[in-house]
Each structure stands twice: as C-alpha cells, then as structure tokens.
Amino acid sequence: MNRKNGAPKRPDLSVALGALRLGAPTLMGSGCYGSGEEYAPFVDLATLGGIVLKSVTRHPRLGNAAPRLVPTPSGLLNAIGLQNPGIDAYLENEVKKFADRPCAVIGSVAGFAVDDYAYVTERLAARDEIDAIELNISCPNVGTEGETFACDPSLAEAATRAARGVTAKPLIVKLSPNVTDIAAIARVVEAAGADALAVVNTVRGISIDVERWKPRLGNGSGGLSGPAIRPIAVLAVWEVAQAVRIPIVGQGGIETARDALEFILAGASAVGIGTGNFTDPRAPLNIVAGIRAYLVARGHASLREIVGKANPRFLGVAARVRA
C-alpha cells in the first residue's frame, strides 16, 4: 500500500500532453463547457485539468438550421455546424477573458482547407491566454466537408503538418470514429508532429420523425455523443494506443470515474468530458475523486502507473512504468 506515516498517500494525478502539464486528467470537451465561466458557480475551475474551447474557423459561421439538438436513448445528437464569429472577432472579443482561468486553456481550430488550419492555428496560438491547440479535423455535423481531413490519411497529415509548422505550442489532434482504420490515421498524424491525440469525436447518426417523415435535426444528420458511444470510443482508444506512442485523451460518453478508468486502462493518459457536463455539472469533480480513490485502494502512487494496464499491446508513453 502506498502510505506515509501509516496514512494513504495522495496519488499524483498530473498528466503531460507534450509540453502541456495538467494538474488533473480531465479536459472539458469543446463546445460543451463554454469558456468555463458558465460552470464556475458549480465547479472550482482550478480542480480541472483544462478547458477545450469551442472550435473557431477562419471566417464567421452561422451554423446549421434548427433544430440542432435531439436527445436519443443514452445519447445526444447535435448538428451545431461550427457556429462561431470567425478568428478576427474571436481574438478581438473573446480570448482576453481566458487569461484568468486557473486551469489549462486549449484553443480549438476547425477548417475546410489545409491553409485554414495553418492560418487559424498561427493566430490563435500566438495569444498568451492559449496554452495549447486542439486541431478539430473531425467535425461530422457540417456535411461531408467537415470530416474530409479526419477520414483521409493524406489530408489528416497535411493539416497536422501545416499547424505544426506555425506553432511550438502543444498540438492535440482530434480523430474521428467514422473511419475503417483509426490506427492508420493516428500513425500519420503522430508522424506529422502531433503531441497528443483526442480519441474520439462524435459518431455520425440520424433520427427520423415518424410523424413528419423527415429527419429531426435541421441538418439531417449529426454527431452522436453520450454513453451510447462509449464502447465505440473505448475500442478506438484501445486500437490507437497500440499504434502510437504519444499521449491519448480518451473521450466519448464519460459520466463517472469508472467510465474514465475504462479509457485510462485502454491506454488514455487523460479523459475528455463533454455531454456528461450537461447532466451533472459536478461530474468532473466526482470523476477525479473516484480515480483518486481507485488508485489509493490499489496502492498506486500515480495515475501513470495504470495507463494502458488492460491493453497487452499498449505502446504509449506510460509503458515504462508498467508492472
């Protein structure tokens, strides 16, 4: 048992994603946490690992037609459509308020051409308020154009390399589950300079209104999140962890500490919490407390000791501490 003076020692929950250091293994998912201020009445933001901001594009986007959200059994379909004011207005009006956040602030970049990713990444990463960049190459709710990069190895590589070329800040590339071989995409993105991978984005889905004979979402299809996709996401982490050595942020339907531990044991160094924040704003606190209790009960000194423990072919950064 990991003890000091007869009492359980507090395990180390810190995480390294490249040069980005997190005090806790929890990232709040892009588009699900605003800029953090909306949740501050419920959660001490200093207890979070970090907040991934809503994706921003080169030009303003109005987003998709309503309805944009449809609940489904154990999940939520969304088709927001990357609504945002564009990078010019974002830098002028939004970014400065992130300066006082007591946790990591990760800017999210989306685009529709390789040059978009380079242009927006360079401008956003230049701001001191931004600690790292998430490269969103896998948004499924803006038509086929939104997933072109994540589903094509050459385009995924090009977008990653373009972003890598304009900033030295940590680069986290978000992958899509809507591919036949996510490990192949992960390998080329790692080779192109990604510091970490977010696995996964939402799963493509559609819900039909059987009275009106038409899709319930204004966009037709959208991205499914929530507990319904968790087994899919855990499998994706399992497969990616056997293919790359860079850290993985596992995400998809995480609501409890046990959910998070599935991803960690499969090979994720950190976890992303998205839809779970809507049903329980204090979920991140409960998840961290549960992970800590799990480690104490098993005598582990740090979270790193259990990363990939259930995955016999795990290649990742924590492999050196495997028992």
VOBA-1610 file (N, C-alpha, C; in pm, whole numbers, padded with zeros to 5 digits, always signed):
BEGIN
Met+00085-00120+00000Met+00000+00000+00000Met+00088+00124+00000Asn+00048+00223-00079Asn+00122+00348-00089Asn+00088+00436+00032Arg+00172+00430+00138Arg+00142+00502+00262Arg+00261+00583+00309Lys+00229+00686+00386Lys+00331+00767+00451Lys+00282+00792+00592Asn+00363+00751+00691Asn+00325+00763+00832Asn+00193+00692+00860Gly+00171+00578+00794Gly+00052+00500+00822Gly-00073+00541+00749Ala-00074+00655+00678Ala-00193+00704+00608Ala-00171+00693+00458Pro-00277+00668+00383Pro-00262+00661+00237Pro-00206+00791+00181Lys-00108+00782+00095Lys-00050+00900+00032Lys-00136+00942-00086Arg-00153+01072-00104Arg-00233+01123-00214Arg-00164+01094-00346Pro-00228+01018-00436Pro-00161+00982-00562Pro-00149+01102-00655Asp-00049+01096-00741Asp-00023+01201-00839Asp-00115+01181-00959Leu-00204+01278-00984Leu-00297+01270-01096Leu-00255+01360-01212Ser-00136+01414-01206Ser-00092+01505-01313Ser-00068+01430-01443Val-00081+01503-01553Val-00071+01445-01687Val+00014+01537-01774Ala+00096+01479-01859Ala+00173+01556-01957Ala+00122+01522-02096Leu+00080+01624-02169Leu+00043+01610-02310Leu+00145+01692-02388Gly+00255+01628-02425Gly+00366+01704-02479Gly+00418+01796-02370Ala+00435+01923-02402Ala+00483+02021-02305Ala+00372+02075-02216Leu+00248+02035-02242Leu+00136+02083-02163Leu+00124+01997-02038Arg+00127+02062-01922Arg+00116+01991-01794Arg-00021+02020-01733Leu-00093+01914-01699Leu-00225+01927-01639Leu-00218+01877-01496Gly-00284+01949-01405Gly-00288+01906-01266Gly-00382+01791-01242Ala-00477+01772-01331Ala-00574+01663-01322Ala-00595+01605-01462Pro-00642+01482-01473Pro-00652+01417-01604Pro-00781+01448-01679Thr-00847+01559-01645Thr-00979+01589-01701Thr-00976+01713-01789Leu-01015+01696-01914Leu-01034+01808-02006Leu-01183+01821-02036Met-01232+01945-02035Met-01373+01969-02067Met-01387+01982-02218Gly-01477+01905-02278Gly-01486+01893-02422Gly-01526+02021-02493Ser-01470+02040-02610Ser-01500+02157-02693Ser-01650+02165-02723Gly-01705+02284-02703Gly-01847+02307-02730Gly-01938+02264-02618Cys-01882+02205-02512Cys-01964+02154-02401Cys-01941+02229-02271Tyr-01849+02326-02271Tyr-01813+02391-02145Tyr-01798+02541-02159Gly-01836+02594-02276Gly-01819+02737-02298Gly-01673+02775-02278Ser-01651+02883-02204Ser-01515+02924-02169Ser-01484+02894-02023Gly-01574+02823-01957Gly-01554+02788-01817Gly-01636+02870-01721Glu-01661+02996-01755Glu-01730+03084-01662Glu-01873+03038-01635Glu-01934+02969-01732Glu-02070+02923-01715Glu-02081+02816-01606Tyr-01972+02742-01583Tyr-01972+02634-01484Tyr-01907+02674-01352Ala-01847+02791-01347Ala-01777+02835-01227Ala-01863+02835-01101Pro-01995+02862-01109Pro-02075+02854-00986Pro-02087+02713-00928Phe-02057+02611-01009Phe-02075+02473-00966Phe-01944+02400-00942Val-01838+02444-01010Val-01710+02372-01008Val-01597+02471-00990Asp-01504+02440-00900Asp-01381+02519-00888Asp-01295+02485-01010Leu-01279+02580-01100Leu-01209+02552-01225Leu-01064+02510-01202Ala-01009+02543-01085Ala-00872+02504-01054Ala-00858+02353-01036Thr-00970+02284-01016Thr-00966+02138-00999Thr-00968+02064-01132Leu-00989+02136-01241Leu-00993+02075-01374Leu-00854+02066-01433Gly-00837+01970-01524Gly-00712+01969-01599Gly-00707+02084-01697Gly-00817+02104-01769Gly-00822+02212-01866Gly-00957+02221-01935Ile-00975+02328-02009Ile-01097+02353-02085Ile-01059+02362-02232Val-01125+02283-02314Val-01109+02296-02459Val-01220+02387-02509Leu-01181+02499-02567Leu-01277+02599-02611Leu-01353+02553-02734Lys-01460+02623-02765Lys-01538+02592-02885Lys-01453+02617-03009Ser-01469+02533-03109Ser-01389+02546-03231Ser-01414+02679-03301Val-01305+02736-03352Val-01314+02861-03427Val-01260+02837-03568Thr-01318+02906-03665Thr-01279+02892-03805Thr-01225+03024-03858Arg-01176+03019-03979Arg-01116+03139-04040Arg-01220+03249-04059His-01338+03211-04106His-01446+03307-04132His-01565+03279-04040Pro-01649+03379-04016Pro-01767+03356-03931Pro-01859+03250-03992Arg-01925+03176-03902Arg-02023+03076-03946Arg-02149+03091-03862Leu-02263+03089-03930Leu-02391+03099-03860Leu-02436+02965-03804Gly-02379+02858-03851Gly-02419+02725-03806Gly-02535+02670-03885Asn-02584+02556-03841Asn-02690+02486-03912Asn-02829+02536-03874Ala-02925+02498-03956Ala-03065+02530-03926Ala-03112+02452-03804Ala-03205+02511-03729Ala-03265+02442-03615Ala-03365+02337-03666Pro-03392+02237-03581Pro-03333+02204-03451Pro-03188+02155-03465Arg-03110+02187-03362Arg-02968+02150-03363Arg-02934+02040-03264Leu-03024+02015-03170Leu-03002+01912-03068Leu-03123+01820-03061Val-03098+01691-03058Val-03205+01592-03045Val-03160+01485-02946Pro-03232+01466-02836Pro-03197+01357-02744Pro-03233+01222-02803Thr-03150+01124-02777Thr-03173+00987-02820Thr-03145+00896-02700Pro-03185+00770-02703Pro-03158+00681-02590Pro-03009+00678-02556Ser-02977+00718-02434Ser-02838+00718-02383Ser-02746+00807-02466Gly-02800+00908-02532Gly-02714+00993-02612Gly-02779+01123-02653Leu-02703+01201-02729Leu-02748+01330-02778Leu-02694+01351-02918Leu-02784+01376-03014Leu-02742+01412-03149Leu-02731+01563-03158Asn-02619+01610-03212Asn-02605+01755-03231Asn-02561+01785-03373Ala-02609+01898-03422Ala-02567+01948-03553Ala-02557+02100-03543Ile-02466+02145-03458Ile-02449+02289-03438Ile-02394+02354-03565Gly-02301+02288-03628Gly-02248+02342-03754Gly-02134+02440-03738Leu-02057+02424-03628Leu-01940+02511-03606Leu-01976+02659-03603Gln-02088+02694-03543Gln-02122+02835-03530Gln-02014+02906-03448Asn-01960+03013-03503Asn-01859+03092-03433Asn-01839+03224-03507Pro-01779+03324-03442Pro-01767+03456-03503Pro-01651+03472-03600Gly-01570+03366-03619Gly-01452+03378-03703Gly-01334+03426-03621Ile-01213+03398-03668Ile-01093+03422-03587Ile-01071+03570-03558Asp-01104+03660-03649Asp-01080+03803-03623Asp-01161+03850-03502Ala-01291+03826-03504Ala-01376+03869-03393Ala-01344+03791-03267Tyr-01308+03665-03282Tyr-01277+03582-03166Tyr-01157+03638-03091Leu-01054+03675-03164Leu-00935+03730-03099Leu-00963+03867-03038Glu-01047+03944-03102Glu-01076+04079-03053Glu-01166+04078-02930Asn-01263+03988-02927Asn-01367+03997-02824Asn-01368+03886-02720Glu-01309+03770-02752Glu-01325+03655-02664Glu-01200+03614-02587Val-01087+03611-02654Val-00970+03543-02598Val-00918+03608-02471Lys-00928+03738-02460Lys-00871+03806-02344Lys-00933+03761-02212Lys-01057+03715-02215Lys-01121+03675-02090Lys-01073+03541-02039Phe-00991+03469-02118Phe-00939+03341-02074Phe-00813+03357-01989Ala-00763+03478-01976Ala-00635+03499-01908Ala-00639+03459-01761Asp-00755+03469-01697Asp-00762+03440-01553Asp-00808+03299-01521Arg-00816+03210-01620Arg-00859+03074-01593Arg-00750+03000-01514Pro-00787+02934-01403Pro-00688+02867-01319Pro-00652+02726-01364Cys-00688+02692-01487Cys-00654+02562-01544Cys-00606+02586-01687Ala-00563+02481-01753Ala-00516+02496-01891Ala-00631+02539-01982Val-00599+02623-02079Val-00696+02669-02178Val-00646+02625-02316Ile-00725+02543-02381Ile-00687+02485-02510Ile-00778+02539-02618Gly-00722+02610-02714Gly-00799+02662-02826Gly-00826+02552-02927Ser-00945+02553-02986Ser-00983+02451-03085Ser-00997+02515-03222Val-00933+02455-03320Val-00927+02510-03456Val-00995+02414-03553Ala-01087+02466-03633Ala-01150+02388-03740Ala-01126+02457-03873Gly-01136+02382-03982Gly-01112+02442-04112Gly-01167+02357-04224Phe-01161+02412-04345Phe-01213+02344-04463Phe-01108+02338-04574Ala-00986+02381-04541Ala-00871+02371-04630Ala-00747+02365-04543Val-00640+02307-04595Val-00517+02295-04517Val-00471+02434-04471Asp-00481+02531-04558Asp-00438+02666-04523Asp-00520+02725-04409Asp-00647+02686-04399Asp-00730+02732-04286Asp-00669+02690-04154Tyr-00628+02565-04146Tyr-00572+02514-04021Tyr-00443+02588-03984Ala-00360+02614-04082Ala-00237+02686-04054Ala-00265+02830-04011Tyr-00353+02896-04084Tyr-00382+03038-04057Tyr-00443+03058-03919Val-00546+02981-03888Val-00615+02999-03759Val-00528+02953-03644Thr-00457+02843-03662Thr-00367+02796-03556Thr-00261+02899-03523Glu-00199+02955-03625Glu-00092+03053-03601Glu-00144+03173-03523Arg-00260+03224-03560Arg-00312+03343-03494Arg-00360+03313-03352Leu-00426+03199-03335Leu-00477+03166-03202Leu-00365+03128-03106Ala-00271+03049-03153Ala-00161+03005-03067Ala-00069+03119-03028Ala-00071+03228-03103Ala+00015+03342-03070Ala-00030+03414-02943Arg-00151+03387-02899Arg-00202+03454-02779Arg-00154+03384-02653Asp-00111+03464-02556Asp-00061+03409-02430Asp-00170+03337-02351Glu-00295+03375-02373Glu-00404+03311-02298Glu-00426+03165-02338Ile-00374+03126-02453Ile-00394+02991-02506Ile-00272+02906-02476Asp-00293+02793-02406Asp-00182+02707-02365Asp-00151+02599-02468Ala-00249+02560-02546Ala-00230+02453-02644Ala-00339+02465-02749Ile-00324+02389-02857Ile-00421+02389-02966Ile-00478+02249-02987Glu-00610+02241-02994Glu-00675+02119-03042Glu-00707+02140-03190Leu-00663+02047-03273Leu-00691+02054-03416Leu-00812+01967-03445Asn-00925+02032-03471Asn-01050+01960-03494Asn-01062+01927-03643Ile-01009+01812-03680Ile-01016+01769-03821Ile-01132+01672-03843Ser-01224+01665-03745Ser-01320+01555-03747Ser-01461+01595-03708Cys-01508+01711-03753Cys-01643+01753-03715Cys-01745+01692-03811Pro-01836+01605-03763Pro-01927+01534-03853Pro-02058+01605-03881Asn-02078+01725-03825Asn-02210+01786-03837Asn-02214+01908-03928Val-02117+01917-04019Val-02120+02025-04118Val-02113+01968-04259Gly-02170+01849-04276Gly-02166+01785-04408Gly-02037+01709-04426Thr-02020+01648-04542Thr-01901+01567-04566Thr-01773+01649-04560Glu-01782+01780-04586Glu-01662+01863-04580Glu-01600+01864-04441Gly-01682+01844-04337Gly-01633+01853-04201Gly-01547+01736-04159Glu-01558+01623-04227Glu-01480+01506-04188Glu-01378+01466-04293Thr-01366+01543-04399Thr-01273+01506-04505Thr-01133+01483-04451Phe-01087+01569-04364Phe-00949+01562-04317Phe-00925+01442-04227Ala-01019+01413-04138Ala-01001+01302-04045Ala-01014+01166-04112Cys-01079+01161-04225Cys-01105+01033-04292Cys-01008+01001-04404Asp-00919+01094-04434Asp-00823+01077-04541Asp-00682+01091-04482Pro-00603+00984-04480Pro-00470+00993-04417Pro-00384+01106-04471Ser-00386+01128-04601Ser-00300+01232-04658Ser-00345+01371-04616Leu-00476+01393-04608Leu-00527+01524-04564Leu-00507+01543-04415Ala-00525+01436-04337Ala-00500+01445-04192Ala-00355+01482-04167Glu-00266+01420-04241Glu-00124+01451-04228Glu-00095+01595-04269Ala-00153+01639-04380Ala-00126+01774-04430Ala-00175+01880-04332Ala-00295+01862-04278Ala-00348+01960-04183Ala-00264+01965-04057Thr-00223+01849-04008Thr-00140+01844-03887Thr-00005+01908-03911Arg+00057+01875-04024Arg+00188+01931-04054Arg+00181+02083-04073Ala+00071+02130-04132Ala+00055+02275-04151Ala+00043+02346-04017Ala-00034+02290-03926Ala-00049+02350-03793Ala+00082+02342-03714Arg+00148+02227-03724Arg+00275+02210-03654Arg+00379+02310-03701Gly+00371+02348-03826Gly+00470+02439-03881Gly+00456+02583-03836Val+00345+02618-03771Val+00325+02759-03734Val+00322+02782-03584Thr+00336+02677-03505Thr+00339+02697-03359Thr+00421+02588-03292Ala+00486+02627-03182Ala+00558+02531-03099Ala+00474+02486-02981Lys+00355+02545-02965Lys+00271+02506-02853Lys+00217+02364-02874Pro+00183+02296-02765Pro+00133+02159-02777Pro+00015+02149-02872Leu+00017+02046-02956Leu-00084+02027-03059Leu-00155+01893-03037Ile-00285+01900-03010Ile-00368+01783-02987Ile-00462+01767-03106Val-00453+01657-03177Val-00534+01636-03296Val-00652+01545-03261Lys-00774+01591-03293Lys-00895+01516-03259Lys-00936+01428-03377Leu-00944+01297-03351Leu-00972+01200-03455Leu-01119+01161-03460Ser-01159+01109-03574Ser-01297+01067-03596Ser-01311+00916-03578Pro-01424+00871-03520Pro-01450+00727-03514Pro-01511+00674-03644Asn-01544+00765-03735Asn-01617+00727-03856Asn-01523+00688-03969Val-01428+00600-03935Val-01330+00552-04032Val-01315+00401-04015Thr-01258+00337-04115Thr-01239+00191-04105Thr-01112+00154-04029Asp-01013+00243-04026Asp-00887+00212-03959Asp-00835+00338-03890Ile-00881+00362-03767Ile-00840+00482-03695Ile-00692+00478-03659Ala-00637+00358-03641Ala-00495+00347-03607Ala-00408+00400-03720Ala-00449+00378-03844Ala-00371+00427-03958Ala-00369+00579-03960Ile-00483+00641-03931Ile-00489+00788-03925Ile-00402+00837-03811Ala-00408+00769-03698Ala-00329+00809-03581Ala-00180+00807-03612Arg-00134+00708-03682Arg+00009+00697-03713Arg+00058+00813-03798Val-00018+00849-03901Val+00029+00957-03988Val+00022+01091-03917Val-00075+01108-03830Val-00085+01233-03754Val+00030+01245-03654Glu+00064+01133-03590Glu+00179+01133-03499Glu+00306+01171-03576Ala+00325+01110-03692Ala+00445+01137-03771Ala+00450+01281-03820Ala+00333+01343-03836Ala+00327+01481-03886Ala+00351+01584-03776Gly+00365+01539-03651Gly+00403+01633-03547Gly+00306+01655-03434Ala+00198+01577-03427Ala+00104+01592-03315Ala+00172+01555-03184Asp+00141+01629-03079Asp+00192+01598-02945Asp+00101+01502-02870Ala-00027+01500-02908Ala-00125+01412-02843Ala-00243+01396-02938Leu-00328+01298-02906Leu-00447+01271-02987Leu-00570+01273-02897Ala-00678+01333-02944Ala-00808+01324-02877Ala-00889+01220-02950Val-00929+01114-02877Val-00994+00998-02938Val-01120+00966-02857Val-01239+00996-02908Val-01274+01033-03044Val-01370+01151-03042Asn-01405+01196-03164Asn-01514+01291-03183Asn-01646+01212-03187Thr-01755+01280-03218Thr-01886+01214-03218Thr-01901+01116-03334Val-01998+01026-03319Val-02028+00925-03419Val-02144+00975-03506Arg-02133+00962-03636Arg-02239+01009-03725Arg-02369+00934-03700Gly-02480+01008-03697Gly-02609+00945-03675Gly-02724+01031-03724Ile-02842+00972-03727Ile-02961+01044-03772Ile-03081+00992-03692Ser-03177+01079-03669Ser-03302+01041-03603Ser-03417+01091-03689Ile-03515+01004-03711Ile-03626+01035-03801Ile-03754+01062-03721Asp-03822+01169-03756Asp-03954+01199-03701Asp-04056+01115-03778Val-04113+01015-03712Val-04200+00922-03784Val-04339+00981-03812Glu-04373+01092-03750Glu-04500+01159-03779Glu-04486+01254-03898Arg-04371+01323-03905Arg-04349+01422-04011Arg-04272+01366-04129Trp-04221+01243-04117Trp-04148+01177-04225Trp-04026+01258-04269Lys-03949+01302-04175Lys-03828+01378-04207Lys-03732+01371-04089Pro-03605+01400-04112Pro-03508+01400-04002Pro-03546+01501-03894Arg-03516+01466-03770Arg-03548+01553-03659Arg-03449+01669-03647Leu-03327+01651-03696Leu-03230+01759-03699Leu-03248+01844-03824Gly-03231+01975-03808Gly-03242+02063-03924Gly-03139+02034-04030Asn-03023+01982-03988Asn-02916+01949-04082Asn-02933+01811-04143Gly-03033+01736-04097Gly-03048+01597-04140Gly-02976+01505-04045Ser-02847+01489-04064Ser-02766+01405-03975Ser-02685+01493-03881Gly-02622+01427-03784Gly-02540+01500-03689Gly-02442+01408-03620Gly-02390+01453-03509Gly-02293+01375-03434Gly-02352+01325-03303Leu-02342+01195-03279Leu-02396+01134-03158Leu-02290+01131-03050Ser-02327+01181-02931Ser-02239+01176-02814Ser-02314+01112-02700Gly-02248+01098-02585Gly-02312+01041-02468Gly-02277+00894-02447Pro-02333+00833-02341Pro-02298+00695-02306Pro-02317+00594-02418Ala-02407+00623-02513Ala-02431+00528-02622Ala-02306+00500-02704Ile-02213+00594-02711Ile-02095+00574-02795Ile-01973+00528-02716Arg-01986+00512-02584Arg-01868+00483-02503Arg-01795+00356-02546Pro-01861+00243-02569Pro-01785+00124-02612Pro-01710+00146-02744Ile-01768+00224-02833Ile-01702+00256-02960Ile-01576+00336-02933Ala-01588+00435-02844Ala-01475+00522-02813Ala-01365+00448-02739Val-01402+00361-02646Val-01301+00283-02574Val-01224+00193-02670Leu-01294+00132-02764Leu-01228+00049-02864Leu-01131+00132-02948Ala-01173+00253-02985Ala-01085+00339-03064Ala-00957+00372-02986Val-00970+00404-02858Val-00853+00430-02775Val-00765+00305-02767Trp-00826+00191-02747Trp-00755+00063-02741Trp-00670+00042-02866Glu-00730+00067-02984Glu-00659+00045-03109Glu-00551+00151-03133Val-00581+00276-03103Val-00483+00383-03123Val-00365+00365-03028Ala-00392+00321-02905Ala-00285+00303-02807Ala-00188+00192-02848Gln-00230+00106-02939Gln-00142+00001-02991Gln-00064+00047-03114Ala-00091+00171-03157Ala-00032+00219-03282Ala+00061+00338-03265Val+00044+00416-03157Val+00124+00538-03139Val+00184+00542-02999Arg+00284+00629-02984Arg+00349+00645-02854Arg+00315+00777-02786Ile+00251+00867-02858Ile+00214+00994-02797Ile+00091+00977-02709Pro+00069+01068-02614Pro-00044+01054-02522Pro-00179+01064-02594Ile-00277+01001-02532Ile-00414+00998-02584Ile-00508+01060-02482Val-00599+01146-02529Val-00710+01193-02447Val-00831+01110-02490Gly-00877+01022-02403Gly-00991+00937-02436Gly-01121+01008-02406Gln-01215+01003-02497Gln-01341+01073-02475Gln-01454+01008-02555Gly-01574+01020-02497Gly-01693+00962-02560Gly-01781+00896-02457Gly-01878+00970-02403Gly-01974+00913-02310Gly-01928+00897-02168Ile-01827+00971-02125Ile-01776+00958-01989Ile-01864+01037-01892Glu-01918+00969-01793Glu-02001+01033-01691Glu-01953+01005-01549Thr-01881+00896-01529Thr-01838+00854-01396Thr-01690+00819-01396Ala-01636+00799-01275Ala-01496+00759-01264Ala-01472+00624-01329Arg-01567+00532-01316Arg-01549+00400-01377Arg-01545+00412-01529Asp-01626+00501-01585Asp-01619+00526-01730Asp-01480+00574-01768Ala-01430+00672-01693Ala-01298+00728-01722Ala-01189+00621-01710Leu-01200+00536-01610Leu-01100+00432-01589Leu-01096+00333-01705Glu-01208+00307-01769Glu-01206+00221-01888Glu-01111+00277-01993Phe-01123+00408-02018Phe-01038+00471-02118Phe-00891+00469-02075Ile-00867+00497-01948Ile-00729+00501-01899Ile-00665+00363-01908Leu-00736+00261-01867Leu-00682+00125-01873Leu-00663+00078-02017Ala-00742+00135-02109Ala-00725+00102-02251Ala-00605+00173-02313Gly-00557+00281-02248Gly-00438+00349-02299Gly-00443+00500-02302Ala-00548+00561-02247Ala-00558+00707-02245Ala-00486+00764-02124Ser-00410+00870-02145Ser-00342+00938-02035Ser-00433+01037-01965Ala-00532+01089-02038Ala-00629+01184-01983Ala-00764+01153-02045Val-00869+01218-01993Val-01003+01195-02046Val-01072+01328-02074Gly-01157+01327-02176Gly-01237+01443-02210Gly-01381+01420-02167Ile-01440+01519-02103Ile-01579+01510-02056Ile-01661+01612-02132Gly-01761+01563-02205Gly-01842+01650-02290Gly-01986+01655-02245Thr-02069+01569-02305Thr-02212+01568-02275Thr-02240+01543-02127Gly-02152+01473-02059Gly-02171+01446-01917Gly-02185+01570-01833Asn-02125+01681-01879Asn-02138+01807-01805Asn-02280+01862-01809Phe-02356+01825-01912Phe-02493+01876-01923Phe-02584+01812-01819Thr-02562+01684-01791Thr-02648+01614-01696Thr-02602+01632-01552Asp-02473+01654-01532Asp-02420+01674-01397Asp-02300+01767-01402Pro-02319+01895-01370Pro-02208+01990-01376Pro-02090+01953-01286Arg-02116+01871-01184Arg-02009+01834-01093Arg-01943+01700-01132Ala-01977+01650-01247Ala-01918+01524-01293Ala-01765+01526-01291Pro-01699+01633-01337Pro-01552+01632-01335Pro-01493+01615-01195Leu-01558+01676-01096Leu-01510+01661-00958Leu-01526+01518-00911Asn-01642+01460-00939Asn-01668+01322-00896Asn-01576+01223-00966Ile-01546+01250-01092Ile-01457+01161-01167Ile-01317+01163-01109Val-01265+01281-01079Val-01131+01291-01020Val-01127+01224-00884Ala-01230+01248-00802Ala-01235+01185-00669Ala-01239+01034-00681Gly-01316+00983-00776Gly-01326+00840-00795Gly-01197+00777-00843Ile-01129+00844-00935Ile-00999+00794-00983Ile-00898+00792-00869Arg-00898+00898-00791Arg-00804+00904-00677Arg-00831+00789-00579Ala-00957+00766-00548Ala-00992+00658-00455Ala-00950+00522-00512Tyr-00967+00504-00641Tyr-00929+00379-00707Tyr-00779+00355-00693Leu-00700+00459-00715Leu-00554+00446-00705Leu-00511+00418-00561Val-00571+00489-00467Val-00537+00466-00326Val-00569+00324-00285Ala-00686+00275-00324Ala-00728+00141-00285Ala-00634+00034-00337Arg-00566+00062-00448Arg-00477-00037-00509Arg-00329-00006-00487Gly-00303+00098-00408Gly-00166+00129-00370Gly-00081+00190-00478His-00141+00260-00573His-00065+00323-00680His-00027+00466-00644Ala+00096+00504-00677Ala+00144+00638-00644Ala+00103+00741-00746Ser+00070+00697-00867Ser+00036+00794-00972Ser-00059+00731-01073Leu-00130+00817-01142Leu-00219+00772-01249Leu-00141+00704-01360Arg-00021+00752-01385Arg+00061+00698-01495Arg+00084+00547-01481Glu+00080+00497-01358Glu+00107+00356-01336Glu+00000+00264-01394Ile-00120+00316-01417Ile-00226+00228-01467Ile-00266+00256-01611Val-00205+00355-01674Val-00238+00385-01813Val-00202+00266-01902Gly-00300+00216-01974Gly-00277+00104-02065Gly-00266-00032-02000Lys-00297-00043-01870Lys-00277-00169-01798Lys-00363-00283-01853Ala-00476-00252-01912Ala-00563-00357-01965Ala-00532-00391-02110Asn-00440-00318-02170Asn-00412-00331-02313Asn-00276-00400-02333Pro-00275-00526-02366Pro-00147-00600-02372Pro-00051-00551-02480Arg-00101-00475-02577Arg-00013-00426-02685Arg+00005-00274-02677Phe-00015-00220-02559Phe+00000-00076-02539Phe+00142-00029-02570Leu+00153+00076-02650Leu+00283+00129-02689Leu+00318+00261-02624Gly+00225+00321-02550Gly+00235+00461-02517Gly+00342+00503-02419Val+00334+00632-02384Val+00437+00697-02305Val+00449+00640-02166Ala+00343+00578-02115Ala+00347+00526-01978Ala+00394+00380-01973Ala+00431+00324-02087Ala+00467+00183-02089Ala+00586+00153-01997Arg+00672+00252-01979Arg+00791+00229-01898Arg+00759+00206-01751Val+00639+00242-01705Val+00606+00222-01564Val+00513+00104-01544Arg+00488+00026-01647Arg+00405-00093-01632Arg+00472-00193-01539Ala+00392-00255-01455Ala+00448-00352-01360Ala+00494-00477-01435
//
